[in-house]
Amino acid sequence: MSLATPERLLQRLDWTVIRRLDGILQGEYRSLFTGTGLDLAEIREYTVEDDIRYMDWNVTARMGTPYVRQYHEDREINAWFLLDLSPSVDFGTANALKRDYLIEFVAVLSRLLTRHGNRVGAIFYTSHIEKVIPAAGGKLQVLRLINDLQREPKLRRAPFTSLGTLLVAANNIIRRRSLVFIVSDFISEPGWEMPLRLLTQKNEVLSIRLWDPREVDLPDIGMVVIEDAETGEQLFVDTHDKKFRERFHTAAQKREQEINSTFKRAGVDVMSVSTEDDLVESILRFANLRKERKAHPAKGF
C-alpha cells in the first residue's frame, strides 16, 4: 500500500470502502458496533433470549436467581481505538503490512462513526503508552488520527509486547462507557486476560486481530533467516524440511486457539483481518457474525 497524505488516503477510502459499506449496511452500523445501548436502564431477571455477557453477577448472587443489566441507547457513541504499534505489526508483504491495515481500519471506522455524530479517540502503544488522543468528533479528528498514525516511527527493536499495559491504561483512561476496538496482532506476553475482562465489564469491546498468512504457514523456499520482529533474535532454518514446517504450523494453530479462547472467556467478538484480505469483505463477515450471535446468543460466536 502506498503512503498518501491523510487527506488523499481518506478520500480514497471514502470512494473504495466507506461508500460501499454505507450502501450495504444501510444505516445498520449502530447495531453492528453496539451489542447494547450505552446507559443502564434497568436490572431484570434473565430470560433465555438474553446475552449472558450482560449478567449482573452481584445481583444474581444476592437474589439467588439470574439477573441481567439492560441498557437503553445513548444518542452518541464514544469510541476508542486501542492500537498496538509494536514492531510485529510491521510484518507483511511488500504490498501490505499489518500496520497498513491497522491505519485503514481506524480511518474507515472513525469516518463511519464521526459521520453519524459520534466521537472517537485513540491510545497508541509501542513498547509503552506512546500517545493518548482524547475522543472528539468531526472529519478533522479522523484526519488527525490518520496523520498521527502515519507519523508514528516504526521501532526496529523493543521489549516484547505487553498488551496488558495497553489494556490497563485503557481501563484508567476511558471513564464513560464506550465502544472499544482493540487493534493488534495479539503477539504478546501473557497476562492480558484479566485487564481485558475488566474492560468488558464497563464497555462494549471488539477485537480486530491482524495477521499475515506467513505467520501460520512457512513457504517452502529453502534456507532462510527468521527474525523475531520484537527482539531481533535470528534463527537460520531450512524451510525444505517438511517436519519443521509442520511444527511451525502446529505452534501457530496452538497460539491462535489460545488467543480465541481468551476472547471467548471474556465475551469479546473478534474480527480477523489478513494482509491478503479485502477490508470491506472482512468488515461484512464480521457484521454477519455479530448478527448471528445476537440472533442466537446461546451458540456463542
Residue pairs with C-beta under 8 A, 6 or more apart in sequence:
1 95
1 96
1 97
1 100
1 104
3 150
4 12
6 143
6 146
6 147
6 150
7 143
9 103
9 104
9 107
9 146
10 107
10 111
10 139
10 142
10 143
10 146
13 104
13 107
13 108
13 111
14 111
17 104
17 108
17 279
17 280
18 108
18 111
18 112
20 280
21 29
21 108
21 112
21 280
21 283
21 284
22 112
24 284
25 32
25 287
28 287
29 112
29 113
29 116
30 73
30 77
30 116
31 291
31 294
32 286
32 287
32 290
32 291
33 77
33 79
33 113
33 179
33 204
33 206
34 73
34 77
34 179
34 204
35 51
35 53
35 204
35 290
35 294
36 51
36 54
36 69
36 70
36 71
36 204
37 71
37 72
37 73
37 74
38 71
38 73
38 74
38 77
38 78
38 177
38 178
38 179
38 204
39 71
39 72
39 73
39 74
39 177
40 69
40 70
40 71
41 70
41 71
41 72
42 69
42 70
43 56
43 59
43 67
43 68
43 69
43 70
44 67
44 68
44 70
45 65
45 66
45 67
45 68
46 52
46 55
46 60
46 65
46 66
46 67
46 68
48 298
49 297
50 68
50 297
51 68
51 294
51 297
52 68
52 267
52 297
53 200
53 267
54 68
54 69
54 70
54 71
55 66
55 67
55 68
55 69
56 67
56 68
56 69
59 67
60 66
60 67
75 117
76 117
76 118
76 119
77 113
77 118
77 119
77 178
77 179
78 118
78 119
78 121
78 135
78 176
78 177
78 178
78 179
79 109
79 110
79 113
79 118
79 119
79 120
79 121
79 135
79 178
79 179
79 180
79 181
80 120
80 121
80 122
80 123
80 135
80 170
80 174
80 178
80 179
80 180
80 181
80 203
81 106
81 109
81 110
81 120
81 121
81 122
81 123
81 145
81 181
81 183
82 122
82 123
82 125
82 166
82 167
82 170
82 180
82 181
82 182
82 183
82 184
83 102
83 106
83 122
83 123
83 124
83 125
83 149
83 183
83 184
84 102
84 125
84 161
84 163
84 166
84 182
84 183
84 184
84 185
84 186
85 99
85 102
85 124
85 125
85 126
85 130
85 149
85 152
85 155
86 125
86 126
86 127
86 155
86 158
86 161
86 187
86 230
87 154
87 155
87 156
87 157
87 158
87 229
87 230
88 98
88 161
88 185
88 187
88 229
88 230
89 97
89 98
89 99
89 102
89 184
89 185
89 210
90 97
90 98
90 99
90 154
90 229
91 97
91 98
91 185
91 212
91 214
91 215
91 229
92 98
92 99
92 100
92 212
92 275
93 212
93 275
96 275
96 276
97 275
98 185
98 210
98 211
98 212
98 275
99 154
100 275
101 210
101 273
101 275
101 277
101 279
102 149
102 183
102 210
103 146
103 149
103 150
104 279
105 181
105 183
105 208
105 273
105 279
106 122
106 145
106 146
106 149
106 181
106 183
107 142
107 145
107 146
108 279
108 283
109 120
109 181
110 120
110 141
110 142
110 145
111 139
111 142
113 119
113 120
114 120
114 137
114 138
114 139
114 141
114 142
117 137
118 137
119 135
119 136
119 137
119 141
120 135
120 136
120 137
120 141
120 142
120 145
121 132
121 133
121 134
121 135
121 136
122 131
122 132
122 133
122 145
122 148
123 129
123 131
123 132
123 133
123 166
123 169
123 170
123 173
124 130
124 131
124 132
124 133
124 148
124 149
124 152
125 163
125 165
125 166
125 169
126 152
126 155
126 158
127 155
127 158
127 159
127 161
128 165
129 165
129 166
129 169
130 152
131 148
131 152
132 173
133 144
133 145
133 148
135 178
156 232
157 230
157 231
157 232
158 230
159 230
160 188
160 189
160 230
160 231
161 187
161 188
161 189
161 230
162 188
162 189
162 191
162 192
163 182
163 184
163 186
163 188
163 189
163 192
164 188
164 189
164 191
164 192
164 194
164 195
166 182
166 184
166 192
167 182
167 192
167 195
167 196
167 198
167 199
168 195
170 180
170 195
170 199
171 195
171 198
171 199
171 202
174 180
174 199
174 202
174 203
177 202
177 203
177 204
178 203
178 204
179 203
179 204
179 206
180 199
180 203
180 204
180 205
180 206
181 206
181 207
181 208
182 196
182 205
182 206
182 207
182 208
183 208
183 210
184 207
184 208
184 209
184 210
185 209
185 210
185 211
185 215
186 207
186 209
186 259
187 230
192 262
193 262
193 265
193 266
196 205
196 262
196 266
196 268
197 265
197 266
199 205
200 266
200 267
200 268
205 266
205 268
206 268
206 269
206 270
206 271
207 263
207 268
207 269
207 270
207 271
208 270
208 271
208 273
209 259
209 270
209 271
209 272
209 273
210 273
210 275
211 272
211 273
211 274
211 275
212 274
212 275
212 276
213 274
213 275
213 276
215 252
216 249
216 252
216 253
216 256
217 245
217 248
217 249
217 252
218 239
218 244
218 245
218 248
218 249
219 239
220 239
220 240
220 245
221 239
222 238
222 239
222 240
223 236
223 237
223 238
223 239
223 240
224 236
224 237
224 239
225 234
225 235
225 236
225 237
226 234
226 235
226 236
226 237
227 233
227 234
227 235
228 234
237 244
238 244
239 245
260 270
263 269
263 270
264 300
264 301
269 286
269 289
269 290
269 293
269 301
270 301
271 282
271 283
271 285
271 286
271 289
272 282
273 279
273 282
274 282
289 301
292 299
292 301
293 299
293 300
293 301
